[in-house]
Amino acid sequence: MKIALFSDIHANLPALEAFFKNVGEKKPDAIYCLGDLVGYNIWPNEVINAIRSRGIPTIAGNYDFGVGRTSEDCGCAYKTDIEKANGAVSISFTNEVVKEEERKYLRTLPAHIKVEFQLNHDKLNLLLVHGSPRRINEYLFEDREEKSMLRIMQDADADIMCFGHTHKPYHRILNSGTDGQDHYRHAINIGSVGKPKDGNPQGGYVMLHINDNSSITDKESIRVEFIRFDYDTEKAARAVEDSRLPNDFAESLRKGI
């Protein structure tokens, strides 16, 4: 079984169109979107409708939650005054251009999706969130303390937890087993389609491979494939520069930061 997972498009239509072409060639058995459809670029309505028209199960990102309620708070953790000021322009612009029908759709998006597999003697719980199971805007970075990550996953009863929000892909395998019995849990950040921040401007997503032999007791039985793809970065960057959005967003797209 191949499950495609993508997130953090952030109104970048050229990136989303390239993603659909790439993922279509790989023919996944299922596809899920982990949120943040809008913000930072000029095509929020087009991105919403492209995903909605395909009937892709989608959860709300923090930006979707804010814009869905016409809030001026995107739930973002900006580090500098410049970033904060630029962020204020972004959510103001997005609230201005998003149409009512598309805003209504954002309000309907669930916070989590949980899928339970029973492919063999093991029950396997796949949990899809945007930030974390606790908060839509919690950042789960790769260097998070192992004890903390395990506690989050155990409390949520997640054997495989997939999330976005940081725009930096990674896969961590953690063992919560006791008394000599292994119980491997997989924490997977799926990266970003439209606003990567790992120094690579290519869009990114994950193909999760689960089969009849996949088990919580075998850490190698679940495979995570990180896929990167080219898109018209210049088109997306120039669209930012031709709008009232800050030019810093264009440079971020060009550099993948």
C-alpha positions in Angstrom: 0.0 0.0 0.0 1.3 3.4 -1.0 -0.1 6.5 0.8 0.9 10.0 -0.5 1.0 12.7 2.1 1.4 16.4 1.3 1.2 19.7 3.3 2.0 23.4 3.5 1.1 24.5 0.0 0.6 28.1 1.1 -1.2 29.4 -1.9 1.6 28.3 -4.3 -0.4 27.1 -7.3 2.6 26.3 -9.6 4.0 24.0 -6.9 0.7 22.3 -6.3 0.1 21.7 -10.0 3.6 20.2 -10.3 2.9 18.0 -7.2 -0.3 16.6 -8.8 1.6 15.7 -11.9 4.4 14.0 -10.0 2.2 12.1 -7.6 -0.2 11.1 -10.4 2.7 9.3 -12.1 3.4 7.3 -8.9 -0.3 6.0 -8.6 -0.7 6.0 -4.8 -3.5 4.0 -3.2 -4.6 6.9 -1.1 -3.7 10.6 -0.7 -4.1 13.0 2.2 -3.4 16.7 2.7 -2.1 17.8 6.1 -3.2 21.5 5.8 -2.0 25.0 5.3 -3.5 25.5 1.9 -3.3 29.3 2.1 -1.0 32.2 3.0 2.2 33.8 1.6 1.2 33.8 -2.1 -1.5 34.9 -4.4 -3.5 31.8 -5.2 -5.4 30.7 -2.0 -8.7 30.2 -3.8 -7.2 28.2 -6.7 -5.3 26.0 -4.3 -8.4 25.3 -2.2 -10.5 24.5 -5.2 -7.8 22.2 -6.8 -7.7 20.1 -3.6 -11.4 20.3 -2.9 -12.4 19.3 -6.5 -10.3 16.1 -6.2 -12.1 15.1 -3.0 -8.8 14.8 -1.1 -9.2 14.2 2.6 -7.7 17.3 4.2 -7.1 18.6 7.7 -6.8 22.2 8.8 -3.5 23.9 9.2 -3.0 26.8 11.5 -3.2 29.2 8.6 -6.4 27.6 7.3 -7.9 27.8 10.8 -7.2 31.5 11.1 -8.4 32.5 7.6 -11.4 30.3 7.9 -12.5 32.5 10.8 -11.3 35.8 9.2 -8.8 36.1 12.0 -5.7 38.3 11.8 -3.8 35.7 13.8 -2.3 32.8 11.7 -0.9 31.0 14.8 2.6 31.4 13.4 5.7 31.8 15.6 7.7 34.6 14.0 11.1 35.1 15.4 11.8 38.7 14.5 9.9 42.0 14.2 10.4 41.9 10.4 9.0 38.4 10.1 6.1 39.5 12.3 5.4 42.5 10.2 5.6 40.5 7.0 3.3 37.9 8.5 0.7 40.5 9.3 0.7 41.6 5.6 0.3 38.0 4.5 -2.7 37.2 6.6 -4.3 40.5 5.8 -3.8 40.0 2.1 -5.1 36.4 2.3 -8.2 37.4 4.2 -8.8 40.1 1.6 -8.7 37.8 -1.4 -10.2 34.5 -0.1 -13.8 34.2 -1.3 -16.7 33.3 1.0 -17.3 29.8 -0.3 -13.6 28.9 0.0 -13.5 30.4 3.5 -16.4 28.3 4.4 -14.6 25.2 3.2 -11.6 26.0 5.4 -13.9 26.1 8.4 -15.1 22.6 7.8 -11.7 21.0 7.8 -11.1 18.6 10.8 -8.1 18.9 13.2 -6.9 15.3 12.8 -7.5 12.2 10.7 -6.9 8.8 12.3 -6.7 5.6 10.1 -6.6 2.2 11.8 -5.1 -0.7 9.8 -5.4 -4.4 10.6 -3.2 -5.9 7.9 -1.9 -8.8 10.0 -1.9 -9.7 13.7 -0.8 -6.1 14.6 -3.2 -3.1 14.8 -1.4 -0.1 13.2 -2.7 3.4 13.9 -1.8 6.1 11.5 -2.5 9.6 12.8 -2.4 12.7 10.6 -2.1 16.1 12.2 -0.8 19.5 11.2 1.4 20.6 14.1 0.9 18.0 16.8 -2.0 16.1 18.3 -2.0 18.7 21.1 -2.0 22.0 19.2 -2.5 22.8 15.6 0.5 25.2 15.7 2.9 23.2 17.8 6.3 22.8 16.1 7.7 19.2 16.3 11.3 19.7 15.2 13.6 16.9 14.5 15.7 17.6 17.6 12.8 17.3 20.0 13.7 15.3 23.1 12.9 11.6 22.5 10.9 11.3 25.8 8.7 14.2 24.8 8.0 12.9 21.3 7.2 9.4 22.6 4.8 10.9 25.2 3.0 12.8 22.5 2.6 9.7 20.3 1.6 7.4 23.2 -1.0 9.8 24.5 -2.5 10.0 21.0 -2.2 6.2 20.5 -0.2 6.8 17.3 2.1 4.1 15.8 2.7 6.3 12.8 2.3 10.1 13.2 2.6 12.3 10.2 2.7 16.1 10.4 3.9 19.3 8.7 4.1 22.9 9.9 7.9 23.2 10.2 8.4 22.7 6.5 11.5 20.5 7.3 11.1 16.8 6.4 12.4 14.0 8.6 11.7 10.5 9.8 12.4 9.4 13.4 11.9 5.9 14.7 11.3 5.6 18.4 10.9 2.5 20.6 8.3 2.6 23.3 8.4 -1.1 24.1 8.7 -2.5 27.6 9.8 -5.8 29.2 11.8 -6.7 26.1 8.9 -6.3 23.7 9.6 -3.8 20.9 7.0 -1.2 19.9 8.4 1.0 17.2 6.7 4.3 16.5 7.4 6.5 13.5 7.3 10.3 13.6 7.3 11.7 10.1 7.5 15.3 9.0 6.3 15.4 5.4 7.9 18.7 4.5 6.3 21.3 2.3 4.9 21.4 -1.2 4.9 25.2 -1.6 7.2 26.7 0.9 10.1 24.5 1.8 12.5 25.6 4.5 15.3 23.0 4.4 17.5 24.8 2.0 16.1 23.0 -1.1 13.6 25.1 -3.1 12.1 22.0 -4.7 8.6 21.0 -3.5 8.4 18.0 -1.3 6.0 15.3 0.0 6.1 11.7 1.4 5.1 8.4 0.1 4.4 6.1 3.0 4.7 2.3 2.2 2.7 0.0 4.4 2.2 -3.7 3.5 0.9 -7.0 5.0 4.2 -7.5 6.8 4.3 -4.0 8.4 4.4 -4.4 12.2 5.0 -2.3 15.3 7.7 -4.9 16.3 9.8 -4.4 13.1 11.1 -0.9 12.6 12.2 -1.6 8.9 8.7 -2.9 7.8 7.4 0.6 7.3 9.1 2.6 4.6 9.1 6.4 4.2 10.0 7.8 0.8 10.8 11.5 0.7 10.1 12.8 -2.8 11.2 16.2 -4.2 10.1 17.7 -7.5 10.8 20.7 -9.6 8.2 23.4 -10.2 8.2 26.9 -11.8 9.8 28.6 -8.8 10.3 31.9 -10.7 6.6 32.1 -11.6 5.7 31.7 -7.9 8.3 34.2 -6.8 7.4 36.8 -9.4 3.7 36.5 -8.4 4.7 37.5 -4.9 6.8 40.5 -6.2 3.9 41.7 -8.4 1.6 41.7 -5.4 1.6 43.7 -2.2 3.1 40.7 -0.4 6.6 41.3 1.0 9.4 40.5 -1.5 11.1 38.5 1.3 8.6 35.7 0.5 9.9 35.5 -3.1 13.4 35.1 -2.0 12.4 32.4 0.5 10.9 30.4 -2.5 14.0 30.9 -4.6 16.3 29.7 -1.8 14.1 27.2 0.0 14.4 29.0 3.4 
